[in-house]
């Protein structure tokens, strides 16, 4: 991937040079486009989540936010007037990256970047997907995770990722400022498809290896529990309690990226059970990202029981349950496998519990606290045996 391709006067630049990353202290300006009829409270929730996402990067600060109410503009997403407002802001404030809250087309981002370059020739323009991918990249530790990020980024950027070095040339003149001929567009698309195939082939090998590991566990009679949930619900804390491990627990979105596997011994069943912790979900997670992380989520798809961990003290509990439920549906995980685990029970009142219980229909649930240990025994001795076979009932 570290090759500079050149043909027909256009540079095909390596994908990984375009991955959004934070390598030094970065000053961010948010540009928030509020969809029509959105309420103020919904806006505040969206903005808060964006702030939390940036905080997860660890080396970035939000300097300010510019809001706009209205519909998406085809050319630049935010419209000419708002572009001029952002330019005026950039002239008087040192900003490294402008982040927009929606999902932009490559063309929209490139047009914005070209206009902002007149003020800051090194400025970057990200959309929400770029921000999420930067966070994923920050936390990725395995080859598999990095390949999944790469695949998601390539899909998000499209074929133009390999031509934007020339298309967005800051030197002016020639192809760089007047667009790309049809031949070069076709060249970029062919190259994009080849590079995607390379990444997919590498991922397929790792996926096949993961499948073999899961099949081997099943052949040994091992059953699996998968932990899923909205990011920051306490999934990893629960994983640590069940498996007696000490994996990273942060008050940060996407702190867990790679699927982590441990074991819990269940005396009531007389056997060990595999437990996996996966990435945290988030609202408006683009389908391309879910597809790219299929191999990581495979542990959940093939699990015998899926623990949907929920922050019981979250004021937006209903919305976040719905977000996760929709993603589980997209992954074709049967509802029959799902258990609702309301974590942080030590942070709510009896009235809160009663209200939560009144809204649950036909899905098993349990209140737990990974902090105090409340409800963990109930989960292990009452809930798990409904889904898992005792050791003497395992068939080979």
Secondary structure, 3 states (H helix, E strand, C coil): CCCCEEECCEEECCHHHCCCCCCCCEEEEEEEEECCCCCHHHHHHHHHHHHHHHHHHCCEEEEEEEEEECCCECCCECCHHHHHHHHHHHHHCCCCEEEECCCCCHHHHHHHHHHHCCCCCCCEEECHHHHHHHHHHHHCCCHHHHHHHHHHHHHHHCHHHHCHHHHCCCCCCCHHHHCCCHHHHHHHHHHHHHHHHHHHHHHHHHHHHHHHHHHHHHHCCCCEEEEEEECCCCHHHHHHHHHCCCCCCCCCCCCCCCCEEEEEEECCCCEEEEEEECCCECCCCCHHHHHHCHHHHHHHHCCCEEEEEEECCCCCHHHHHHHHHHHHHHCCCCHHHEEEEEECHHHCCHHHHHHHHHCCCCCCEEECCCCCCCCHHHHHHHHHHHCCCCHHHCCC
